[in-house]
Amino acid sequence: MDIPELIRKEGLRRGLSHKTIRTYRYCVRKFFNWCKKEPNEIKKADVKSYLDIMIGKGTCGNTINVNLNALKFFYGSVLNRRLMVNIRYSKTPKSLPIVLTKEEIARLINSISNPKHKLMAKLMYSAGLRVSELVHLKPENLDIKNGYGWVRHGKGNKDRMFVIAESIKEELASYISKECTSPDSYIFRGFNGHLTTASVRSVIKNARKHAKLSKHAHPHTLRHSFSTHLIENGSSVAEVQSLLGHSSAETTMVYLHIASPKMIGTKSPIDSLQIM
C-alpha cells in the first residue's frame, strides 16, 4: 500500500492545498514509523497511545491536532474506516495575535532601504496578504488601474480578491514593467522561480530590528495589523472577512478584540456617570 500516494490523490480530489497534503503525508508516515503495524491492524488504542506520548513530551495542542486530523483523513477519507470516532481534539489556548500600531507599521516599512523589499512589505500590509500569497503573485493576477488583484489558489485552495492601495499603484506598475518579463512570471522572483517565504521573513525580521520595535513582528503580523486597522477605520466584520478570505466570521471577529476601543467608538459606561 502506497500510503503517501493514496493521501495525495484523495487530497487533490477533495481540494486540499498542496501544503496540507504534504503535512498529512508527513504526519501519517511519522505515525507508522512509530507504530510498526500495517494500516489495517491499527486500533483506536494505538492512535491514543501515540497522541499520549506527544502530550507527554509537551507537544503543543496545535501540532497534536494536526497529527490527529492527518490520521482522521487517512482512515476516514482514504480507507473509509471509522477508526477515529470519539477521539477528542486537544484544547489549544486562545491567544490574540500580535498587532502593530499604524505608527509602528510606518516605522517598520520606512526602515527598509531596498526598494524591492520595501514594496513587498507595503503590498503585504496594504492588501492583507499572506507571505505565501505574496511570493506567488503574477502580473496577470493584478488589475492595477482598477485597484484590485486576485489571490489564486490561496489557503484552502480558494481564490479571493484583494485591494491595491492608491498610494502604491504607480510604484507597483513601474516595478512590474521593469522586472517582469511576461504576465505569467512571478512578480517577486528568486533564483529558481519565485522568492522564498523564508527570504520575506528575513526581510521583515531585519526591518523590525532596524526600526527598534519591541514587538515580535513577522510577515503575518502585517496581515493581522491590516485587519485590525480596517476595523478601527470603520470597516465591518463582513467586509474584513471577505478581504481576508476567512470561511467563518468567527475567525475575523478576533480583530474586534484587538482594535482600539477609542478608534471604534466604544466608551466605558462609567463615563456617563456622575462619580466624584
C-alpha positions in Angstrom: 0.0 0.0 0.0 1.5 3.3 -1.1 0.1 5.5 1.7 1.7 8.8 0.6 0.3 8.4 -2.9 -3.2 7.5 -1.6 -3.2 10.6 0.6 -2.0 12.8 -2.3 -4.7 11.5 -4.7 -7.5 11.8 -2.2 -6.3 15.2 -1.0 -6.3 16.5 -4.5 -9.7 15.0 -5.2 -11.1 16.8 -2.1 -9.5 20.1 -3.0 -6.9 20.2 -0.2 -4.0 22.5 -0.6 -0.6 21.1 -1.5 0.7 22.3 1.8 -2.0 20.4 3.7 -1.4 17.3 1.7 2.4 17.4 2.4 1.6 17.9 6.1 -0.8 15.0 6.2 1.6 12.7 4.4 4.4 13.6 6.8 2.2 13.1 9.9 0.9 9.7 8.8 4.3 8.5 7.8 5.7 9.5 11.2 2.9 7.6 12.9 3.5 4.4 11.1 7.3 4.7 11.7 6.4 4.7 15.4 3.7 2.0 15.4 5.3 -0.6 13.1 2.0 -2.1 12.1 0.0 -2.4 8.9 -2.7 0.1 8.4 -5.5 -2.5 8.7 -4.0 -3.7 12.0 -4.2 -0.2 13.7 -6.7 0.1 16.6 -8.0 3.2 18.2 -5.8 2.5 21.2 -2.7 2.8 19.0 -3.7 6.3 18.0 -4.5 7.3 21.6 -1.1 5.9 22.8 0.7 7.9 20.1 -1.1 11.1 21.0 -0.4 10.5 24.7 3.3 10.2 24.0 3.2 13.5 22.1 1.3 15.1 25.0 3.8 13.7 27.5 6.6 15.3 25.6 4.9 18.7 25.9 3.9 18.9 22.2 1.7 21.9 21.6 -2.0 21.4 21.1 -2.0 22.7 17.5 0.6 20.1 16.5 -1.3 17.3 18.2 -4.5 18.4 16.4 -2.7 18.4 13.0 -1.5 14.9 13.6 -4.9 13.7 14.6 -6.5 15.4 11.6 -4.0 13.7 9.3 -4.9 10.3 10.8 -8.6 11.1 10.6 -8.2 12.0 7.0 -6.3 8.9 6.1 -8.6 6.4 7.9 -11.9 8.3 7.3 -11.4 9.6 3.8 -8.8 7.3 2.2 -9.6 3.9 3.8 -13.2 4.7 4.7 -12.8 3.3 8.2 -14.5 4.8 11.3 -11.4 4.4 13.5 -11.3 7.9 14.8 -14.8 8.2 16.2 -14.9 9.8 19.7 -11.2 10.7 19.7 -11.3 14.3 21.0 -9.3 17.2 19.8 -6.7 18.7 22.1 -7.8 22.0 23.5 -5.5 24.8 22.5 -5.2 28.1 24.4 -6.8 31.1 22.5 -4.3 33.9 22.3 -4.7 37.2 20.5 -2.3 37.8 17.6 0.4 40.5 17.8 -0.6 43.7 16.1 1.5 46.8 15.3 0.0 50.2 15.6 -0.2 52.4 12.4 2.9 54.3 13.7 4.8 51.1 14.2 3.9 49.9 10.7 5.2 53.2 9.2 8.5 52.8 11.2 8.9 49.2 10.1 8.3 49.9 6.4 10.4 53.1 6.4 13.3 51.2 7.9 13.6 49.1 4.7 16.1 50.6 2.3 15.9 48.0 -0.5 13.1 49.2 -2.9 12.0 45.7 -3.8 11.8 44.6 -0.2 10.0 47.8 0.8 7.4 47.3 -1.9 6.8 43.7 -0.7 6.2 45.0 2.8 3.8 47.7 1.5 1.9 45.2 -0.6 1.6 42.7 2.3 0.3 45.3 4.7 -1.9 47.2 2.3 -3.7 44.1 0.9 -3.6 41.8 4.0 -1.6 39.2 2.0 -0.2 36.0 3.5 3.5 35.6 2.7 2.8 32.6 0.5 0.3 34.6 -1.4 2.7 37.4 -1.9 5.5 35.3 -3.4 3.1 33.5 -5.8 1.7 36.8 -7.3 1.9 37.3 -11.0 1.2 40.4 -13.1 -1.8 38.6 -14.7 -3.3 38.4 -11.2 -3.5 42.2 -10.9 -5.7 45.0 -12.3 -3.7 47.9 -11.0 -5.7 50.5 -12.9 -8.9 49.5 -11.2 -7.2 48.9 -7.9 -7.7 45.2 -7.2 -5.9 41.8 -7.6 -6.6 38.2 -7.2 -5.1 35.6 -4.9 -5.2 32.3 -6.9 -5.4 29.0 -5.0 -4.7 30.5 -1.6 -5.3 28.9 1.7 -7.9 26.1 1.3 -7.2 26.3 -2.4 -9.5 29.3 -2.7 -9.4 32.4 -4.9 -10.2 35.8 -3.4 -10.0 39.4 -4.4 -7.8 42.0 -2.6 -7.4 45.7 -2.9 -4.4 47.6 -4.3 -3.9 50.8 -2.4 -3.8 54.0 -4.4 -0.5 55.0 -2.8 1.4 52.0 -4.3 -0.3 51.7 -7.7 2.3 53.7 -9.6 5.3 52.1 -7.8 3.9 48.6 -8.3 3.2 49.2 -12.0 6.7 50.7 -12.5 8.3 47.7 -10.8 6.4 45.2 -12.8 7.2 46.9 -16.1 10.9 46.8 -15.3 11.2 43.4 -13.6 8.6 41.1 -15.1 9.3 39.6 -18.5 5.8 38.2 -19.0 2.3 38.3 -17.4 2.7 34.8 -16.0 6.1 35.3 -14.4 6.4 35.9 -10.7 6.4 39.5 -9.6 9.0 38.9 -6.8 11.4 36.5 -8.4 14.1 34.4 -6.7 16.9 32.2 -8.1 14.6 29.3 -9.0 11.3 30.9 -9.7 9.5 33.0 -7.0 11.2 34.5 -3.9 11.0 32.1 -0.9 8.8 32.7 2.1 12.0 32.4 4.2 13.5 35.3 2.4 10.5 37.5 3.1 10.5 36.5 6.7 14.2 37.6 6.9 13.3 41.0 5.4 10.7 41.7 8.0 12.9 40.4 10.8 15.7 42.7 9.8 13.3 45.6 9.4 11.9 45.0 12.9 15.4 45.2 14.3 16.3 48.4 12.4 13.0 50.0 13.4 13.8 49.0 17.0 10.3 47.6 17.6 9.9 45.7 20.8 7.1 43.6 19.4 7.9 40.3 17.7 6.9 41.2 14.1 6.8 38.8 11.2 5.1 38.8 7.8 1.8 37.6 9.2 1.9 40.5 11.7 1.3 42.8 8.7 -1.9 40.9 7.8 -3.1 41.0 11.5 -2.4 44.7 11.5 -4.1 45.3 8.2 -7.3 43.6 9.6 -7.3 45.4 12.9 -6.7 48.8 11.3 -9.6 48.2 8.8 -11.9 47.7 11.8 -10.5 50.7 13.6 -11.2 52.7 10.4 -14.9 51.6 10.4 -15.0 48.6 8.2 -17.5 45.9 9.1 -16.5 42.3 10.1 -18.2 41.1 6.9 -16.1 43.4 4.8 -12.8 42.3 6.5 -13.8 38.7 6.4 -14.2 38.9 2.6 -10.8 40.7 2.1 -9.0 38.1 4.3 -10.7 35.1 2.7 -12.0 33.7 6.0 -14.6 31.0 5.7 -16.1 31.9 9.1 -16.9 35.3 10.5 -15.9 33.9 13.9 -12.2 33.8 12.7 -12.4 37.5 11.7 -14.1 38.5 15.0 -10.8 38.2 16.8 -9.8 41.6 15.3 -12.7 43.3 17.1 -11.0 42.3 20.4 -7.7 43.8 19.3 -9.0 47.1 17.8 -8.5 50.1 19.9 -11.8 51.0 21.7 -11.1 54.7 21.1 -10.9 54.0 17.4 -14.1 52.0 17.1 -16.1 54.5 19.2 -16.5 52.3 22.3 -16.8 54.1 25.6 -16.8 52.8 29.1 -20.2 53.1 30.8 -18.6 54.9 33.8 -18.0 57.9 31.5 -21.7 58.7 31.7 -21.9 58.5 35.5 -21.5 61.4 38.0 -18.9 60.0 40.2 -16.7 62.1 42.4 
